[in-house]
Amino acid sequence: MTEFYTYIHCRPDGTPFYIGKGCDKWYRRSHAFHIGRSAHHKNIVAKYGKENILVYVFPCESEQQAFSDEIQQIKAECDKINGEF
C-alpha cells in the first residue's frame, strides 16, 4: 500500500525553506536532498550539510489529502512571512 505524506525541510534554526509531498518514504533515502531539487534547495543543503537539515513529516491518508495539506502548509508559511498569522 502506498504511503503518502507532506514534509517540510528547515534550516538548523527551524526556518522552513521547502514544503513538499511524497510517497513511500522517499524522504528517508540519502539522495532525497539532491535529485530534482532547485539550485536554491541544493545551496541551502550545501551550506548547512544534509545532516543538519530538519525534516518534519506529516502522514496523510491519501494522495488527495497530501495535495491539500501541502497547499495549506505553503499558505500558512506565506501568511507568516507576510505577517498575516
Secondary structure, 3 states (H helix, E strand, C coil): CCCEEEEEEECCCCCEEEEEEEECCHHHCHHHHCCCCCHHHHHHHHHHCHHHCEEEEEEECCHHHHHHHHHHHHHHHHHHHCCCC
